[in-house]
């Protein structure tokens, strides 16, 4: 199963949020990609996610998930990316 969703990233995307996102993504048994109009990265890769966060000019991204937990992963990660509060629970 492959699922795709558009997502708006909160303005406060910092290293702590990137690390929380990766930790959450690692909990799911699926392949997760984040795409912008210029870049596609593995959402479980620290280097890829830091590169993406540093180069974001447009805060709209596409999340793609594929695998057994794809739907649950998409729901959790979409919320995590769009949450602009400092405290994010996973």
trRosetta pair geometry for C-beta under 8 A, 3 or more apart (Angstrom, degrees):
i j d omega theta_ij theta_ji phi_ij phi_ji
1 66 6.9 180 87 -141 47 57
1 67 7.5 -63 57 52 79 17
1 70 5.0 -156 95 40 101 145
1 71 7.2 -24 123 -37 142 92
2 64 6.7 -5 -171 -171 98 93
2 65 7.1 168 -149 87 52 47
2 66 4.4 -11 -100 -96 81 96
2 70 6.8 -127 -116 -150 26 157
3 64 7.3 166 84 -150 49 48
3 65 5.1 -6 55 57 94 94
3 66 7.7 179 19 -75 63 51
3 70 5.0 144 11 150 110 114
3 71 6.0 113 -34 -88 158 60
3 74 5.0 -72 101 -49 134 157
4 62 6.0 -6 -167 -177 98 107
4 63 7.1 160 -151 83 47 55
4 64 5.2 -9 -101 -101 81 76
5 62 7.1 158 79 -155 36 62
5 63 5.1 -11 59 55 88 101
5 74 5.6 118 3 -173 132 116
5 78 5.6 -36 107 -90 145 135
6 60 6.3 -8 -171 -170 99 103
6 61 7.7 156 -155 84 54 36
6 62 5.9 -36 -98 -99 56 71
7 60 7.2 153 78 -154 43 57
7 61 5.5 -25 64 67 95 82
7 62 7.3 146 17 -106 85 22
7 63 5.5 44 -9 -15 132 109
7 78 5.1 -144 -102 -137 125 81
7 81 5.2 51 155 88 138 139
7 82 6.0 -126 -170 -53 93 105
8 59 5.9 46 -165 121 67 103
8 60 5.9 -30 -100 -97 62 70
8 81 7.9 156 83 123 37 102
8 82 5.5 66 72 -115 76 103
9 13 5.6 -3 165 -51 118 136
9 56 6.7 -66 67 -155 151 157
9 59 4.4 -131 55 -170 89 89
9 60 7.5 -157 5 -79 83 20
9 61 6.1 48 -36 3 112 113
9 81 5.2 -67 -108 173 74 100
9 82 6.9 -107 -109 -88 26 52
10 13 6.3 141 75 -50 73 79
10 17 7.9 -123 64 -152 114 163
10 59 7.8 -177 22 -171 6 135
10 81 7.1 174 2 156 83 49
10 82 5.9 114 -42 -166 89 30
10 83 6.2 -63 -29 85 144 30
10 84 3.7 179 -144 -88 133 76
11 59 7.1 -54 -82 -99 59 153
11 84 6.8 30 33 -128 76 115
12 17 7.0 122 117 -28 81 149
12 84 5.9 106 22 -155 112 74
12 86 7.5 -69 134 -86 153 67
13 17 5.4 -116 -142 80 54 139
13 18 6.9 75 178 -56 88 87
13 53 5.2 -147 134 -138 119 106
13 56 7.1 44 61 29 147 155
13 81 7.9 4 -97 -151 116 71
14 17 5.4 96 50 13 61 100
14 18 7.1 -114 109 -6 33 93
14 53 7.9 122 -123 179 14 142
15 18 5.4 -54 -145 36 34 114
15 19 6.2 35 156 -20 67 104
15 50 7.3 18 -113 -110 84 99
15 53 7.9 157 -81 102 50 162
16 19 5.8 -54 -150 36 29 111
16 20 6.5 30 152 -17 63 106
17 20 5.6 -52 -146 38 34 112
17 21 6.2 40 152 -24 65 105
17 80 7.8 157 -169 166 90 90
17 88 6.8 78 -124 10 83 144
18 21 5.6 -53 -150 34 30 115
18 22 6.5 28 154 -17 64 105
18 46 7.5 96 141 -142 112 67
18 49 4.9 148 -163 137 108 120
18 50 6.2 89 168 -79 162 64
18 53 5.5 -70 -80 -41 130 152
19 22 5.8 -53 -146 36 32 109
19 23 6.3 33 154 -19 64 107
19 46 7.6 21 -101 -120 69 102
20 23 5.7 -54 -146 38 30 113
20 24 6.3 29 155 -17 64 107
20 80 6.8 -158 120 -164 105 123
20 88 5.5 111 142 79 157 122
20 90 6.4 -180 -179 -35 93 127
21 24 5.9 -59 -151 39 28 109
21 25 6.2 29 153 -21 65 108
21 43 7.1 -97 148 -175 105 97
21 49 6.7 173 86 -151 123 147
21 77 6.7 76 -154 -140 89 89
21 80 5.5 151 -104 132 80 133
21 81 6.8 60 -112 -75 129 76
22 25 5.5 -53 -143 37 32 113
22 26 6.3 37 156 -25 64 104
22 43 7.2 -171 -105 154 62 65
22 44 6.0 107 -151 -144 81 41
22 45 7.6 -122 -123 57 119 17
22 46 5.9 16 -105 -82 168 70
22 49 5.9 -127 -66 2 110 162
23 26 5.9 -52 -152 29 28 114
23 27 7.4 36 149 -29 57 99
23 90 6.7 163 101 41 100 166
24 27 5.9 -50 -165 16 38 116
24 28 7.9 24 149 -13 62 101
24 76 6.0 -153 171 140 124 122
24 77 6.4 163 112 -89 122 77
24 80 5.9 -179 54 -70 165 165
24 90 4.1 -134 -94 -139 109 141
25 28 6.4 -65 -167 30 41 106
25 32 5.2 -122 -153 55 115 154
25 43 4.6 -156 -130 124 158 106
25 44 4.9 -148 117 -82 121 74
25 73 7.0 66 -133 -158 61 111
25 77 6.2 53 -84 -95 86 127
26 44 5.6 111 -78 -135 74 107
27 90 7.4 157 1 152 148 123
28 32 7.1 77 75 -42 128 126
28 65 7.8 -32 129 -148 148 127
28 67 7.4 127 146 85 97 130
28 69 4.2 -145 -159 96 95 138
28 70 7.9 119 167 -79 131 28
28 72 6.6 -179 -117 90 120 98
28 73 3.9 72 -145 -86 173 116
28 76 7.7 177 -53 47 130 135
29 67 5.8 -146 122 150 64 130
29 68 5.1 -6 96 54 111 111
29 69 5.0 106 48 0 72 114
30 65 5.2 40 133 -175 138 96
30 66 5.9 168 -172 80 98 35
30 67 2.8 -174 -118 55 75 124
30 68 6.3 -147 -70 43 92 54
30 69 4.8 -133 -20 60 114 78
30 70 4.7 158 -136 -75 157 65
30 73 5.3 -134 50 0 131 154
31 42 7.8 -70 -165 -134 81 93
31 65 7.0 154 80 -155 53 49
31 66 4.8 -14 56 61 101 93
31 67 5.6 132 7 -34 68 119
32 42 7.1 91 79 -167 66 59
32 43 3.8 -55 113 40 109 128
32 44 6.3 108 52 -30 105 90
32 63 7.0 -21 -164 -167 93 91
32 64 7.2 155 -155 83 45 55
32 65 5.2 -8 -104 -103 76 80
32 73 6.0 -125 -82 154 124 138
32 77 6.8 141 -155 -48 143 170
33 40 5.6 0 -175 -173 119 99
33 41 7.0 153 -154 77 69 34
33 42 6.4 -49 -101 -102 66 42
33 43 6.4 -160 -105 -21 11 94
33 63 7.5 152 83 -159 54 43
33 64 4.4 -5 58 58 101 105
33 65 7.8 -165 25 -71 66 39
34 40 7.3 168 83 -150 43 52
34 41 5.6 -15 58 60 90 86
34 43 5.1 102 -22 -80 100 95
34 49 7.5 72 32 -106 141 77
34 52 6.1 55 96 -149 126 166
34 61 5.3 3 -174 168 95 137
34 62 7.3 151 -159 76 47 49
34 63 5.9 -19 -104 -101 71 64
34 64 7.8 -169 -77 22 26 75
35 39 7.2 -175 -147 96 49 50
35 40 4.6 -9 -103 -103 84 85
35 61 6.3 148 72 -169 44 80
35 62 4.4 -19 61 60 102 101
35 63 8.0 -169 21 -72 78 19
35 64 6.6 40 -9 -8 114 112
36 39 5.0 25 43 47 102 81
36 40 7.8 -156 27 -69 58 47
36 52 6.9 158 -15 -148 121 96
36 55 7.8 -162 44 104 159 102
36 56 6.9 -161 -91 -114 151 72
36 58 6.6 143 -158 65 110 99
36 60 7.8 121 -129 89 78 58
36 61 5.4 -53 -80 -110 72 84
36 62 7.8 172 -79 17 28 79
37 58 6.7 40 6 43 114 141
38 55 7.4 -102 82 140 131 130
39 51 7.3 -154 -165 122 154 105
39 52 5.9 -168 107 -105 139 83
39 55 6.6 89 -13 86 150 139
41 45 6.2 -121 173 59 99 119
41 48 3.3 158 -166 172 118 113
41 49 6.3 174 125 -66 143 46
41 51 6.6 161 -90 68 145 108
41 52 5.0 -115 14 -49 146 124
42 45 4.2 79 77 -9 102 115
42 48 5.2 111 47 37 70 166
43 48 7.7 -97 -76 99 19 125
43 49 6.7 68 -147 -79 45 109
43 63 7.5 34 -68 -136 147 90
43 77 6.9 16 178 -148 155 151
45 48 3.6 59 89 17 122 114
45 49 6.1 165 86 -13 63 84
46 49 6.0 -60 -143 40 26 107
46 50 6.2 24 160 -17 64 109
47 50 6.0 -57 -145 38 27 108
47 51 6.3 28 156 -19 63 109
48 51 5.7 -57 -149 37 29 112
48 52 6.3 29 153 -19 65 107
49 52 5.5 -51 -146 36 33 113
49 53 6.2 33 156 -19 66 106
50 53 5.7 -52 -143 37 31 110
50 54 6.2 30 157 -19 64 109
51 54 6.0 -59 -147 37 27 110
51 55 6.3 3 162 -1 63 116
52 55 6.3 -76 -146 47 24 96
52 56 6.5 46 158 -55 65 94
52 61 7.9 50 180 -109 127 143
53 56 6.1 -31 -149 -9 30 116
56 59 6.1 61 167 -94 124 57
56 61 7.9 -59 -119 -58 114 113
61 81 7.3 -98 52 -179 125 154
63 74 5.9 146 116 -133 127 81
63 77 6.0 156 -141 103 150 122
63 78 6.0 -127 20 -77 155 85
63 81 7.5 -166 -60 -1 128 152
65 69 7.9 -81 173 100 131 65
65 70 4.0 153 124 -150 108 81
65 71 7.6 -173 91 -52 138 25
65 73 4.9 160 -133 84 149 120
65 74 4.8 -128 11 -60 140 95
65 77 7.8 149 -64 32 127 139
66 70 5.7 15 -110 -98 13 129
67 70 5.2 144 54 -56 59 90
67 73 7.8 38 63 6 107 145
69 72 4.9 -61 -173 52 85 110
69 73 5.1 91 122 -30 95 103
70 73 5.8 -61 -144 38 24 111
70 74 6.2 25 160 -21 63 108
71 74 5.8 -54 -148 33 28 112
71 75 6.6 28 155 -17 62 106
72 75 5.9 -55 -151 35 32 111
72 76 6.4 25 156 -13 66 109
73 76 6.0 -61 -147 41 29 106
73 77 5.8 15 164 -10 68 116
74 77 6.3 -62 -135 44 23 102
74 78 5.9 26 165 -23 62 113
75 78 6.2 -58 -144 33 20 110
75 79 6.7 16 159 -13 58 109
76 79 6.1 -66 -158 38 27 108
76 80 6.3 25 152 -20 66 111
76 90 6.9 69 -177 -147 120 82
77 80 5.3 -52 -143 37 36 115
77 81 6.3 35 159 -19 68 104
78 81 6.1 -55 -149 35 28 108
78 82 6.4 6 161 -3 63 113
79 82 6.3 -71 -143 46 26 97
79 83 6.0 38 159 -40 66 107
80 83 6.0 -47 -144 16 25 116
80 88 5.8 87 -138 -179 79 138
80 90 6.8 21 -93 -94 129 95
83 88 5.3 129 92 -105 144 108
85 88 6.7 147 80 -66 89 71
